[in-house]
Amino acid sequence: MGDLLQGTLDLLILKTLALEAMHGWGIAQRIQQLSADALQVGQGSLYPALHRLELDGLISSEWAASENNRRAKYYSITPLGRKRLKSEMTEWKKTAQAIALVLQEG
């Protein structure tokens, strides 16, 4: 699949972090896994998105030991991030329904 639009990637990251705090590689793996390998998020897209979401106050981060005992930056969704996730999901569903209607015609 092609590159994800910025807003779509942000939404996927927020949705992933709504379940649990994760490090960057784990976020990318979870998105790939949940999409049945249809969506692959490269580091060149993921880390700028994480940085932007953190600057916007939608996620926070802290350093901790990973599963293999290496230091990793773990990201968590903030209350503001949960609020944004809810509104973005509503908008995304409306947009997806509208696109589906257009594609049905003909």
N, C-alpha and C positions, 0 to 999 in steps of 0.2 A: 504494500500500500504506500501511497505517496506521503509527503510530509504532512503532519498534523497542523492545522491552524493553531495559532497561539492560544486563542480562547478555549479551543477544544482541549489542548494539552493541559492548560491550567485546570479545567474542569475535571479531567481524568486524574490529575495529581491530587486535587482536593478530595475527590471521591475515594481515592485509594487511602489517603491519610485519615479519612473519617473513620476507617476501620481500626487503625493502629498506627503508632509512630513507626517510621521506617527510615532506613538510609537510602541514598539516591539509587544505588544499584538495585536494592530491593523494590523500590517504587517501579523502576523500569521493568523488572522481572514480573511483578504482579500485573501490570497493565498488559504485558505480552501474554501472560498466562490466562488472564480473564477474557482476553479477546481471541482466544484460541489461535494465538500466534499471528493474528491479522494486523495487530498494531505493534510496531517496534519503535521504541523511543531511544534515540541516540544520545550520547553524552552532550553533544553539541547543542541539542535542543533542551535536554532535561535540566542541566545545571543553570543555564540562564533563566529558565522558567522558575526553578526553585528560588533563585536569588530574587527575582522580580516579585514572587509571591511573598517572600519574607519581607522585602522592603515595603510592600503594601499592607503588612500586618495580618496577612491571611494564614501564614504558617510561622512557626518558630523553630529554632534548631538548637541542639546541644550536642557536644561531643560525648561519646560513650564507647564502650568496647562492643565490637560486633560479635557475631556467632563464632568467628575464628580468632577471637581475642585481639583483633586489630582495632585501632581507634577509627571511628567512623562518625560522621555527622548525621544525627538522627533528626528527622523533621516531624513536626506535629501540627495538626490543624488547630487554629485558634478559634475562639467564639465568633470573631468576625468572619473567619474563613468558613465556619459552618453556616453562618447566615448567607454569605455569598454563594456557597454551594447550593443551598436550597433555592435561592432565586435563579441562579444560572441553570439548574436542572429544569425548573419550570419553563424557562425561556427556551432551552434546548429541545424539550419535548414538543413545544408549540411549533418551533421551526422544523423539526423532523416530520411532524404531522403535515405541515404545509407543503414541504418538499415531496412527501409521499403522494399527496393529492395531485400535485402538478405532474408527477411522473406516471400516475395512473391514467391521465387523460390521453386519448388517442387510441 
